[in-house]
Amino acid sequence: MTAPNRFVVRPLPPTVLAAVRRGGRDSAGRPVEAVVAEGDEPLRCCLRDARAGEELLLFGYAPPVAAGPYREVGPVFAHADACAGPGPGGGYPQAWRGRPQVLRAYDRRGRICGGRRHDGTDPETVIAELFADPAVHQLHSRNVVYGCFMFTVDRAGE
């Protein structure tokens, strides 16, 4: 398994979350939807699943890649109010271990340059294998069923 300090998992940026909460609009200018969690909605603010009854926001988010044909907007859930986030460390979210995901690789221009599906049991190995390619600048974790953006993975120190 790769040492935890070789990469950093990042939730949605706090500045993006603050702007969505304050302005009520998503990255495409559409209104944000307030919802009450049914339970198990993946929260991109703290990288865990929601518990039934939690107040959430559902909105469109454009992950951090270069503008152009690979930029896309997709639905994400976050707490309606600021939360503590995923905690220190920047490692793979414990709550999502064992969950199949797709890791999509992007180069510095924001173009897709590879990727892999993994079953969630040893994501660190898959991340290390993708980052072994020097062309890979950033990884995006995606939900297998819905294709939604989950989080970014950066090389440590970037």
PyMOL commands that set and color helices and strands:
alter all, ss='L'
color gray80, all
select helices_A, chain A and resi 4-6+14-23+94-96+123-131
alter helices_A, ss='H'
color red, helices_A
select strands_A, chain A and resi 7-10+33-36+42-43+48-49+55-61+74-79+101-106+112-118+138-143+149-155
alter strands_A, ss='S'
color yellow, strands_A
deselect
rebuild
show_as cartoon
